[in-house]
Each structure stands twice: as structure tokens, then as C-alpha cells.
Amino acid sequence: MKILITGGSRGIGKAIVELFAKEGHDVVFLYRSSDKAAEELCCATGARAVRCDVSISADTTKAVKATIDMLGGIDVLINNAGISSFGFFDTITDDEWRKMIDTNLSGAFYVTREVAKVMIAQKSGRIINVGSMWGKVGAACEVHYSASKAGLRGMTRALAKELGPCGITVNCIEPGVIDTEMNAHLSDEDVSALCDDTPLGRIGSPEEVAHLAYFLSSDKASFITGQTIGIDGGFAI
């Protein structure tokens, strides 16, 4: 399969790149600024990288075109690119709000809009959005992040209805607390408290999320669409 992954140089995205490449698929990933990490991942996996800021529509158009030129098409799109930040609701600035929404929600829309043209023409495809459990339950001091991830839930369901007749499935993965750089700021006490609130009593790994994405991209998931699937150890139930 021909795979495009956004936000692929680190964390969950990196684990997804590694898994698909290991399984013999042709992988391109987008990254915003981590040149060294992207280069190292390409060398380690054989994947190819395209630098792109998904929050900029023109960038995504160019990046998707470059991907299609390299791969000859796209069978699977995984919208993983995302940012996070913390702050009380009334301290979030207009710029911080726009940056969060533009990256986490608009970015997924921009990339999907371009990739869908290819998938519609070939009458097949898999689109997987990587959301967050906070898009379901909400997180204090992360109003903008929670809102952006909740938006992915709605976009997933709407796209599943619109693109289903073309043989395209659209699903959303909602990770819980995962051991990535995004959560590196958490203290040992914070992690312990989150584990206590998680029925399985631990945080998750990027590899576990990658395996769910891989399943949803496979023929085994061909009748699954419009679904939001939590991978959070039971935190959000």
C-alpha cells in the first residue's frame, strides 16, 4: 500500500511510520521542522519525508502533490500532525487559539481535501484521523486542544458519510496518555495520578496506537467507517 502520514517524525507518527515500513509498505511522511529526526527516520526505515506545515493550506497542496509524484497514488492517509499547550481558558490568546485549531483541525482538513481527490478517482482509500480522548471528555486548561480534537470527531463522521459511496473509509483514533514527547512535561506525580485514573493502571505506548492505525488501514477493517475508537486504557469510559 501507499501510505501518507502527517506529523511522522516523532512520537505516535514515528511509530506508525516504522510499523508500516516494517510491513513492506511504501511510506511518505510529512514533518514541520525536525529535519534531523526526519532524516534519521528515513535512513532507518526507507520511508521518504516531505517538509510541510499542515496549518498552511498552500503547503499541504504542494506536499500532497509531491507525495503523489513519489508514490504514484495514496491508499492510506493518517492525519497525525498535532500540537498541544496548556493554560487557563481566559489566558488563551487569539493567536494561540488559531494556531491550535489551524494545526490540529484545519491541517487534517487541508490534507484530506487534497488526498480525497485521488481516493475518489480510484474509488478506494482509508483515512484515519488521530484525535485524543480529551476530544471526548474535555480537559481543564486545554480548552483549545480539546476543542480541536472534538472537531476531528465530527469531521470523521461527516466525511465517512460523504466518502463512503466512493469506497473510502474514515475513522478516528483517540489515544489516551501515551509515552511521547508531547507528555514529557508531566511530572512523576502527574503520571502516577493519570495511571490511577486509568482502569488498566498504566499509560500507553506509541506502538500500541500504531497497531490500531495499521488494523484500520487493512482489509480486515473494510466494513468499519465513521467510528471513533478510544485507545486510552479505559480512561474515557
N, C-alpha and C positions, 0 to 999 in steps of 0.2 A: 504493500500500500504506500501511497504518497501522503506524507504527514506534514502539516504545518502547526507549529506550537508557538504561541506568543509567550514572552517572558520566560525564555527557555534556558537562560544561562545560570540560574541559581535556584535553590530550594526545590519546590514541587516541580517546577518546569524542568529543571535539570534532571530530576529523577524520571520524568516522563520521557525526555529525550533519550536518556540512557536505556530505558526499557524498550522503547520502540526500535532503537538502533540495534540493540542486542538481538531482538527478534527478527532482524533482517529487513526492516522497512526502510524506505528512503525518506530521510528526515531533514527538514529545514526548520530552524527556529529563529524567532525574532528576539532581539535584545535591545535595550535602550542605551546603555553606557558602559557595561562591563566588558571592555574589549579583551582583557587578559583572560577572564573567566570563559568568555565565548570561544576564544582561540584554543584554550586548553580542552574544552569540551569537544570541540570539533576534532582535535587531534586524538582524543581518547575514544571517540565513538564513530567517527566517519560522517557525522552529521554536518550540515552546512548552515552557516549563520548569515543573517541579514540584519544590519543595524536599523532600528526603526523606533520612533516614539509613537506608540499607538494612539496617544491622545491628540495627534495631529492627523487630520483626515488625509491630507496630501501625502504624508509619509506612508500611511497604510496602503494607499493606492499603488505607490511605487514598490513597496515591499512585497505586496501580493503578486504584482506583475513579475518581479524578479524571481519569486518563488516558483511561479508557473513556468517561467523560462528554464529554470533549473530542473524542475521535476517533470514537466510536461503535463501537469494537471495537479489536482489536490483531491484526495479521497477523504481525508480526516482533518478537521480543524479543531484545535484545542485552544480556547481562549483562556489563557492562564495569567497574562500580564496583570499586575495589580500593585498598588501601594497601600500603606496604612499609616495612620498617625493618630495621636491621642490629644484630647483636650476637652474641657467643658464646653457644652453646646454654645453658650453665649460668648465664648472666646474664639470660635472658629471664624476666620476671616473669609471674605468673599473669594479671595484667591485660593485659599486652602480648600474651600468647598468646590470650586470649579476644577481644581487640579485633581481632586479625588474622583469626582463624577466623570471628568474627561478621560481619566486613565482607566478606571475600573469598569465603567459602564459604556461610555461613548466609544472607548477604544475597542471593546468587543463588538459593538455595533458597526464601527467603520470596517474592521477586518472582515466580519461576517458578510457585510454588504458586498464586498468585492469577491470573496470566495464563493458566495452563493451563486454568482453568475456562472461560474464553472460547474458547480454541482447541479444546478438546474439544467444546464445544457447536456450533462452526462446522465441525468436522471438518477443520481445516486449520491450518497455522501453521509458523513457523520459530523455533527457539530456538538462539541462538548464544552460547556461553559464552567469555569471553576469559580464558584461563589464562596460562601462562608456560612457557617452556622449562625453567625451574627446577622446575616440577612434574614434569618427565620425568627430568632428570638430577640435581636437587638442587643447592643452593648452600651452601657453607660460610658461616657467620654469617648465614644466612637460613633456619634450620630451620622457623620458624613460617610464613614466607612460602611456602617450598617445599611444606610440608605442606598449606597451604590450597589451593594451585594443583593439587597432586596430587589433592586431593579433588574438584576440578571435573572431572577426567578420569573418575573413577569415576561421578560423578553424571550426566555426559553419557551414558555408555554405558547406565546403568540406565534413565534417562529415555527414551532412544531406543527401548529395548525396550518400555517401558510405554506410551509415547505414539504409537508407530508405527502401531498399528491405527486410530488416530484421524486419520491423515493428517498427523501433526506430525513434522517432522524436528528432531533435536537434535544439534548438532555443537560442537566446541571448537576454538578458535584458540589456538595457543601462540606468542606473539611472543618473539623474542629480545631483544637490546639495541636499544631504539628511542629515537630522539631526542625525549624528553619531559622534563617537569619531574621525573618520578619518578627519572630518571637524571642530573639536573643536578648532583648531588653528586659525580659521578665526575670525577676529575682527567683532564687530557690524557693522562697516562701510563696511567691505568686504561683509558681509551677505546682507546688505541693497542694495549694488550695484548689487549683483547677483540676488536678488529679482527683482530689477528694470529691469534687462535684461531678466527676465522670464515672458512670457506672462501671466501666472496665478498669478504672483506677490508674490510668496512665495517659500520656499524650501519644499522639500518633507519629508515624514516620512518613517522609515524602514518598518512599517506595510503596507504602500501602495505598496512598492516593493514586500513584501511577498505575497500579494494577487495576484499580477501578476504572480509570480512564481507558486502559487497554481493553478491558472487557466491553465497555460501552462502544468501542470502535469496532468490535469484532462481529462476525456473522451471528454469534450466539445472542447478541443483543438486537437483532434486526427488527424485532417487534416491540421494542421499548422506545418510546418517544414522549416528549413533553413532561418528563419526570424530573423531580428534584430529589437527589439521593444523598442523604447525610452519611458522612464518614467521620464520625465525631466521638466514637466510643460510647454513644448513648447520651452525651451531654444535653442535646437539644430535645430530648423526648419529654 
